[in-house]
Amino acid sequence: MHNHLFHLAFHVTDLDSTRDFYGRILGCIEGRSTDTWVDFDFFGHQISCHLGEPFATTNTGLVAGLKVPMPHLGVVLDLPTWQAVNARLEAEPTTDYVFQKMLRYEGEPGEQWTVFVKDPSGNPIEIKGFKDLAGLYAT
């Protein structure tokens, strides 16, 4: 695995609700910002949320028998970090779930916990948790 970082910029409809969701609920540290965008440390990667019309999505990604929103943003976490993030999502009454927590590929290579939510602007986010991150690409 490489230690390179990615950067993703996408549209949101409101910066206050974006700050609350990515900062308070997901636990991401806020970086630079202006009146029209805000950066976050998204679990070691940089996302930039700019005011505008969010991208259109369709539930066309077939994964483990479920149709998931495409495109979507995601992150892969170690299991303790995933559990902490998921607990914050579960404690938040406004969490917009696509799919609540589930265990996928149980007992198989790539076993993972996952939860699929939408941010306040409707952008879909998949959050995966692995007991062993080395299993991410296991076949």
C-alpha positions in Angstrom: 0.0 0.0 0.0 1.1 3.5 -0.7 1.0 6.5 1.6 -0.1 9.0 -1.0 -3.1 11.2 -0.3 -6.1 12.0 -2.4 -7.9 15.3 -2.9 -11.6 15.5 -3.9 -13.6 18.6 -4.4 -17.4 18.5 -4.7 -20.4 20.6 -4.3 -22.5 21.2 -1.2 -25.6 23.4 -0.7 -24.8 24.9 2.7 -21.4 25.4 4.5 -22.9 25.4 8.1 -24.5 22.0 7.9 -21.5 20.7 6.0 -19.2 21.9 8.8 -21.5 20.2 11.4 -21.7 16.9 9.5 -18.0 16.5 8.5 -16.6 18.2 11.6 -18.8 17.3 14.6 -20.4 14.0 13.4 -17.6 12.4 11.4 -14.9 14.0 13.4 -12.9 15.5 10.5 -10.6 18.5 11.3 -11.5 21.6 9.4 -8.8 23.2 7.3 -8.8 26.3 5.1 -12.0 28.0 4.0 -13.6 31.0 2.4 -17.1 32.2 2.1 -17.7 29.6 -0.7 -15.8 26.5 0.3 -14.3 24.6 3.3 -11.5 22.0 3.4 -11.5 19.0 5.8 -9.0 16.4 6.8 -11.1 13.4 5.7 -9.4 10.6 7.7 -6.0 11.6 6.3 -7.1 12.8 2.9 -8.3 16.3 1.7 -11.8 17.0 0.7 -13.0 20.5 -0.4 -16.7 21.3 -0.1 -17.7 24.1 -2.5 -21.1 25.8 -2.7 -22.9 24.6 -5.7 -25.2 21.9 -7.1 -24.3 18.4 -5.8 -23.6 15.7 -8.4 -26.4 13.5 -9.5 -26.4 9.9 -8.3 -28.2 6.7 -9.2 -28.5 3.5 -7.3 -26.7 1.4 -9.9 -23.7 0.0 -8.2 -24.4 -3.6 -7.4 -22.3 -4.7 -4.4 -23.0 -7.8 -2.3 -26.6 -7.9 -3.7 -27.3 -4.3 -2.9 -27.7 -1.4 -5.2 -25.5 1.5 -3.9 -25.4 5.1 -5.1 -23.0 5.9 -7.8 -20.8 7.9 -7.7 -20.0 8.0 -4.0 -17.2 9.1 -1.7 -15.8 6.5 0.7 -13.2 5.8 3.3 -11.6 2.6 4.7 -10.9 2.7 8.4 -9.5 0.3 11.0 -12.3 -1.3 13.0 -12.0 0.7 16.2 -12.1 4.0 14.3 -15.1 2.8 12.2 -16.9 1.8 15.4 -16.4 5.3 16.9 -17.6 7.0 13.7 -20.6 4.7 13.4 -21.5 5.3 17.1 -21.6 9.1 16.4 -23.8 8.5 13.3 -26.2 6.3 15.3 -26.4 8.9 18.0 -27.3 11.6 15.5 -31.1 11.7 14.9 -30.6 13.5 11.5 -28.4 10.8 10.0 -29.6 10.1 6.5 -28.9 6.4 6.0 -28.7 4.7 2.6 -27.9 1.5 4.5 -27.4 1.1 8.2 -24.4 -0.8 9.5 -23.9 -4.3 8.2 -21.2 -6.9 8.0 -20.3 -7.9 4.5 -18.3 -10.9 3.3 -18.3 -12.4 6.7 -15.6 -15.1 7.0 -14.3 -14.3 3.5 -11.3 -12.3 2.3 -12.2 -8.7 2.6 -14.6 -9.1 5.5 -15.8 -5.6 6.4 -18.3 -3.5 8.4 -19.9 -0.8 6.3 -22.4 2.0 6.7 -23.7 4.2 3.9 -25.0 7.7 4.6 -25.7 10.9 2.8 -24.3 14.3 3.9 -26.7 17.2 4.4 -26.4 18.0 0.7 -27.3 14.5 -0.4 -23.7 13.4 -1.3 -23.4 9.6 -0.6 -20.6 8.4 1.6 -19.6 4.8 2.3 -17.6 4.2 5.5 -15.9 0.8 5.7 -14.2 -0.8 8.8 -11.7 -3.7 8.6 -10.3 -5.8 11.4 -7.2 -6.1 9.3 -6.6 -3.4 6.7 -4.3 -5.9 4.8 -7.6 -7.6 3.8 -8.7 -4.6 1.7 -7.5 -6.1 -1.6 -7.7 -9.8 -0.6 -9.4 -12.1 -3.1 
